[in-house]
Amino acid sequence: MTDKRQALVWGAFAADSLALGAHWIYDPQEIGERFGIVDRLLEPAPDSYHAGKRAGEFTHYGDQTLVLLESVAAKGGAFDLHDFSMRWRRLFQDYRGYVDKATRATLENFKEGRNPRQSGSSSSDLAGASRIAPIVFALAGDPEACLEAARAQTAMTHNHPQVVEAAAFFALTTLRVLEGRRPSRALAEAASEMPASPQLQEWVRRGLESVALETVEVVGTFGRGCPVEAAFPATIHLMARHEEDFREALVANVMAGGDSAARGLLVGMVLGAYHGPEVIPSQWIEGLRARPVIASHLEALAGP
């Protein structure tokens, strides 16, 4: 399980970095024309939201995930919301990258004196739930604490009930995958175990029922955007349709366009947990500019 636990972290980071170059381009045809098949780490174009970033870096989602990993490692494998909030705020003091609306609202709430349990924006973007790989890695042995930490880290910035619920759902799905379930089965089990809200249950059903259809078509139907009502079922589709092919899943995710980084962090986590490290293309890992830092944090969490 240790190797697969590490793979869920590497899978998430690799997926975010793979998405960086084409992130938030909503026309799949444009992605194909500008980049060809996105199967390598790319530098964002000058007109990108992430202009100035280099190939192998992360979107602002991945950077926040790295801060969460740093916090969990510093706390010896525990999740400390206050520590995470301090490090998260420090990240954005002089950030070289895009700062989205949820982040700006959360920073303003902190500035007004709210604590980390009161600071969350009302954003419905799935991205708030997408950072959870470090928590699942560290707390896999304590499912209750894992799900509670996933909810808390999400609500700190995205205090929207369905986004918070999505974080717990994908954490539980990953735990079931680590126990040996196929992702499609784990998704169905998690939806029935939580118990999930009727809306989330419907999104899971729609995502699972779409597995016979092409990903670009399905993501376009659900919606390529950031809100949970679009990104959640699209993420379910990607996990289920491509459950036996990690690389194909993440390439298809980017080629589908839109908020590929948020979807990718979750798909990379779940399929990394399912397959283990051997399926992650070596060039994706070696190309990560934060690779030494990630490896150091994972080593510290592994203990002596």
Buried (B, 14 or more C-beta within 10 A) or exposed (E): EEEBBBBBBBBBBBBBBBBBBBBBBBEBEEBBEBBEEBBBBBBBEEEBBBEEBEBBBBBBBBBBBBBBBBBBBBBEBBBBBEBBBBBBBEBBEEEEBBEBEBBEBBBEBBEEEEEBEEBBBEBBBBBBBBBBBBBBBBBBEEBEBBBBBBBBBBBBBBBBEBBBBBBBBBBBBBBBBBEEBBBBBBBBBBBEEBEBBEBBBBBBBBBBEBBEEEBBEBBBBBBBBBBBBBBBBBBBBBBBBBBEBBBBBBBBBBBBBBBBBBBBBBBBBBBBBBBBBEBBBEEBBEBBBBBEBBBBBBEBBEEE
